[in-house]
Amino acid sequence: MRLIFLGAPGSGKGTLGEMVSRATGFPRVSTGDLLRKAVREGTPTGRKAEAVMKAGGLVDDAIVTELVRDRISAPDCLGGYILDGYPRTVAQARAVDAIDTGRPELAIDLTVGEESIVERLCGRRVCPACGAVFHVNRKPPQAAGVCDACGGELIQRSDDAPDTVRERLRVYREATAPLEDYYRAKGTYRAIDGEGYAEDVYARIAALMTKEGRPL
């Protein structure tokens, strides 16, 4: 089974993907995580992607597809996997179909209003040391600016700045709108209301999966 989480930056793909991953045992394949790892390690791919990511643009299809191809070929993805942040274009959707042909799939689109997304992302704080994620309003750390898990200093990612968030949303709408039509034509598109707390959205996804005959 291939689960594809669609939705704008900040729509909850990562959080919901992790929750579904725990329920199914499918690994969550996040292109954002793969790219940030490449940037941290200073790989050639990471250096190419870094400038584009900081500006809020979309990294070249060939770079992202190569990272995804390597990841979903790993043994832990044989039984199924969750794609988070990929595909973002129809060309990428066709690429993943070619990489892993014939696998049953669902494309779950988390629909969230723009102002909700801006509030979510601009308030997000992450720990570079352990990857823990907090929010200044929704999930504040016990001590301001300090990670509860490891005591590291929390930061705001450069791509979570207000102007960059709005640019990311503009790019998302422009580049990914055709994906809805692509997956509708395949009969695998499902829209889910992504507003509210993660637990509420997860319940909607669980209901959808039960309806599809694949209960969590």
ABEGO torsion letter per residue (X at the ends): XBBBBBEBBGAGAAAAAAAAAAAAGBBBBBAAAAAAAAAAAGBAAAAAAAAAAAAGBBBBAAAAAAAAAAAAABAAAAAEBBBBGOBABAAAAAAAAAABBGBBBBBBBBBBBAAAAAAAAAABBBBAAAGBBBBAAABBBABBGBBAAAGBBBBBBAAABAAAAAAAAAAAAAAAAAAAAAAAAAGABBBBBABEBAAAAAAAAAAAAAAAGBBX
